[in-house]
Amino acid sequence: MQFYQKFVGKSAILLAVMALSIFVLDRPLASFIHHYAHFLNEPAGAFTKVCDAIFMHTFYSWGFLAGVGTVLLFLQKNKLFGVVFFVVILVNVSASHMTNTLKSTFERSRPMHYLENTKTPDFFNKEVKGYGFPSGHASFYWSLFLPLAMVFGRYAGWLLIVPFLISASRMAQDFHYLSDVTGSYLLVWWLSCLLLAIADRFLGTQKTAS
């Protein structure tokens, strides 16, 4: 019961933040970042390129995750420590497909489109190329690290550095609004909670963290 209360509570908070961002914060924040933090554009782009070069080769990443998960299944008494690496793969695949579907559904313009033309429609804008909601990069990186952080809570702070910085970098480059990356986090968190809860039930453990 405590898990479900935390799930509902955190979901409500994130949905409220996302709604507030869409209706109030997104465009003013994007304008502020563009005009007063433009010096972050190049380092943010460089950081994203480095991370993409390391992590975006999905088959190699999945192979590595599957290998680590298999080893831990044999070495650890708590099988969830191994299963979570397979959960990461499932979350990664699911988040990728769902993100692409949501992008095509909401057809949201990006900050760069707004900065070029302040009258451009925010959602259901068929005139722009490359929709922004939710963020594909943010979904990808949150899906790689968030499930691990939920199980290996002691290392959560370290594990979440990369997806947090990637999300901030996409905003710094005028590619995404705050609500875009918040939506990505929420989507990945929902998927992680669902799949880890299933693993908990199957394995008879209680390691899923909020």
C-alpha positions as CSV (number, residue, x, y, z in Angstrom):
1,M,0.0,0.0,0.0
2,Q,2.9,2.4,0.8
3,F,4.3,1.9,-2.6
4,Y,1.1,2.8,-4.3
5,Q,0.6,5.9,-2.2
6,K,4.1,7.0,-3.1
7,F,3.5,6.2,-6.8
8,V,0.2,8.2,-6.9
9,G,1.7,11.1,-4.9
10,K,4.8,11.4,-7.0
11,S,2.8,11.0,-10.2
12,A,0.5,13.8,-9.2
13,I,3.5,16.1,-8.4
14,L,5.2,15.4,-11.7
15,L,2.0,15.9,-13.7
16,A,1.4,19.2,-11.9
17,V,5.0,20.4,-12.6
18,M,4.6,19.4,-16.3
19,A,1.3,21.2,-16.6
20,L,2.7,24.3,-14.9
21,S,5.7,24.2,-17.3
22,I,3.5,23.9,-20.4
23,F,1.1,26.7,-19.5
24,V,3.4,29.1,-17.6
25,L,7.1,28.3,-17.5
26,D,8.3,26.7,-20.8
27,R,8.5,29.6,-23.2
28,P,9.8,32.3,-20.7
29,L,12.4,29.8,-19.4
30,A,13.4,28.9,-23.0
31,S,13.8,32.6,-23.8
32,F,15.9,33.2,-20.7
33,I,18.2,30.3,-21.4
34,H,18.6,31.4,-25.0
35,H,19.5,35.0,-24.2
36,Y,21.4,34.6,-20.9
37,A,22.9,31.1,-20.9
38,H,23.8,30.8,-24.6
39,F,27.4,30.2,-23.5
40,L,26.3,26.7,-22.4
41,N,25.3,25.8,-25.9
42,E,28.6,24.5,-27.2
43,P,29.7,22.6,-24.0
44,A,26.2,21.1,-23.8
45,G,26.4,19.9,-27.4
46,A,29.9,18.5,-26.8
47,F,28.7,16.6,-23.7
48,T,25.8,15.1,-25.5
49,K,28.0,14.0,-28.4
50,V,30.4,12.2,-26.1
51,C,27.5,10.5,-24.2
52,D,25.9,9.5,-27.5
53,A,29.2,8.0,-28.7
54,I,29.4,5.9,-25.6
55,F,25.8,4.8,-25.0
56,M,23.7,5.2,-28.2
57,H,25.0,2.0,-29.8
58,T,22.0,0.2,-28.4
59,F,22.9,-3.4,-29.3
60,Y,26.3,-3.1,-27.6
61,S,24.6,-1.4,-24.6
62,W,22.0,-4.1,-24.4
63,G,24.6,-6.8,-24.7
64,F,26.7,-5.3,-21.9
65,L,23.6,-5.0,-19.7
66,A,22.5,-8.5,-20.4
67,G,26.0,-9.8,-19.6
68,V,26.2,-7.9,-16.3
69,G,22.7,-9.1,-15.4
70,T,23.5,-12.7,-16.1
71,V,26.6,-12.6,-14.0
72,L,24.8,-11.0,-11.1
73,L,22.0,-13.6,-11.3
74,F,24.5,-16.2,-10.5
75,L,26.6,-14.3,-8.0
76,Q,24.0,-12.4,-5.9
77,K,21.5,-13.9,-3.5
78,N,19.0,-11.1,-4.3
79,K,18.1,-11.9,-7.9
80,L,16.6,-8.5,-8.5
81,F,20.2,-7.1,-8.6
82,G,20.6,-9.2,-11.8
83,V,17.1,-8.9,-13.2
84,V,17.2,-5.1,-13.1
85,F,19.7,-5.0,-15.9
86,F,17.2,-6.9,-18.1
87,V,14.5,-4.5,-16.9
88,V,16.7,-1.6,-18.1
89,I,16.6,-3.1,-21.6
90,L,12.8,-3.5,-21.5
91,V,12.3,0.1,-20.2
92,N,14.7,1.4,-22.9
93,V,12.9,-0.3,-25.8
94,S,9.4,0.6,-24.4
95,A,10.3,4.2,-23.7
96,S,11.8,4.7,-27.2
97,H,8.7,3.4,-28.9
98,M,6.3,5.3,-26.6
99,T,8.3,8.6,-27.0
100,N,8.2,8.4,-30.8
101,T,4.4,7.7,-30.6
102,L,3.8,10.7,-28.3
103,K,5.9,13.0,-30.5
104,S,3.8,12.1,-33.5
105,T,0.6,12.5,-31.4
106,F,1.2,15.9,-29.8
107,E,3.3,17.4,-32.7
108,R,5.0,19.9,-30.3
109,S,7.3,22.5,-31.7
110,R,10.7,23.0,-30.1
111,P,12.1,26.1,-28.3
112,M,14.2,26.9,-31.4
113,H,11.0,27.1,-33.5
114,Y,9.4,29.5,-30.9
115,L,12.5,31.6,-30.8
116,E,12.5,32.0,-34.5
117,N,8.8,32.8,-34.6
118,T,7.0,33.6,-31.3
119,K,3.6,33.1,-33.0
120,T,4.3,29.4,-33.9
121,P,1.8,27.0,-32.4
122,D,3.0,25.1,-29.4
123,F,1.2,21.8,-30.0
124,F,-0.3,20.1,-33.0
125,N,2.1,22.0,-35.3
126,K,2.5,20.1,-38.5
127,E,4.7,22.8,-40.1
128,V,7.8,22.0,-38.0
129,K,10.3,19.2,-38.5
130,G,11.3,17.2,-35.4
131,Y,8.8,17.3,-32.6
132,G,9.8,18.0,-29.1
133,F,7.4,16.3,-26.6
134,P,8.7,14.3,-24.9
135,S,12.5,14.4,-25.4
136,G,13.9,11.4,-27.1
137,H,17.4,11.9,-25.6
138,A,16.0,12.4,-22.1
139,S,13.9,9.3,-22.4
140,F,16.8,7.2,-23.7
141,Y,19.2,8.2,-20.9
142,W,16.7,8.1,-18.1
143,S,15.7,4.6,-19.2
144,L,19.3,3.5,-19.0
145,F,20.0,4.8,-15.5
146,L,16.8,5.3,-13.5
147,P,15.8,1.6,-13.0
148,L,19.3,1.0,-11.7
149,A,19.1,4.0,-9.4
150,M,15.7,2.6,-8.1
151,V,17.3,-0.7,-7.1
152,F,20.8,0.4,-6.2
153,G,19.7,3.3,-4.1
154,R,23.1,3.8,-2.5
155,Y,24.5,4.8,-5.8
156,A,21.4,6.7,-7.1
157,G,23.1,10.1,-7.0
158,W,26.0,9.0,-9.2
159,L,23.8,7.0,-11.5
160,L,21.5,9.9,-12.2
161,I,24.2,12.5,-13.1
162,V,24.3,11.6,-16.8
163,P,20.5,11.7,-17.5
164,F,20.1,14.9,-15.5
165,L,22.9,16.6,-17.4
166,I,21.6,15.3,-20.7
167,S,18.2,16.7,-19.9
168,A,19.7,20.1,-19.0
169,S,21.9,20.0,-22.1
170,R,18.9,19.5,-24.4
171,M,17.3,22.6,-22.8
172,A,20.6,24.6,-23.1
173,Q,20.7,23.8,-26.8
174,D,17.1,25.1,-27.4
175,F,16.0,21.6,-28.4
176,H,13.5,21.0,-25.5
177,Y,11.4,22.7,-23.0
178,L,11.3,21.9,-19.3
179,S,8.0,20.0,-19.7
180,D,9.6,17.9,-22.5
181,V,12.3,16.5,-20.3
182,T,9.9,16.2,-17.3
183,G,7.6,14.2,-19.5
184,S,10.4,11.9,-20.5
185,Y,11.3,11.4,-16.8
186,L,7.7,10.7,-15.9
187,L,7.3,8.2,-18.8
188,V,10.5,6.3,-17.8
189,W,9.6,6.4,-14.1
190,W,6.2,4.9,-14.8
191,L,7.7,2.1,-16.9
192,S,10.4,1.4,-14.4
193,C,7.9,1.2,-11.5
194,L,5.7,-1.2,-13.5
195,L,8.4,-3.5,-14.6
196,L,10.2,-3.5,-11.3
197,A,7.0,-4.2,-9.4
198,I,6.4,-7.2,-11.7
199,A,9.9,-8.4,-11.0
200,D,9.4,-7.8,-7.2
201,R,6.2,-9.9,-7.3
202,F,7.8,-12.7,-9.4
203,L,11.0,-12.8,-7.2
204,G,9.3,-12.2,-3.9
205,T,11.6,-9.2,-3.1
206,Q,10.8,-5.7,-1.9
207,K,13.6,-3.7,-3.4
208,T,11.6,-1.4,-5.7
209,A,12.3,2.2,-4.6
210,S,10.2,5.3,-5.3
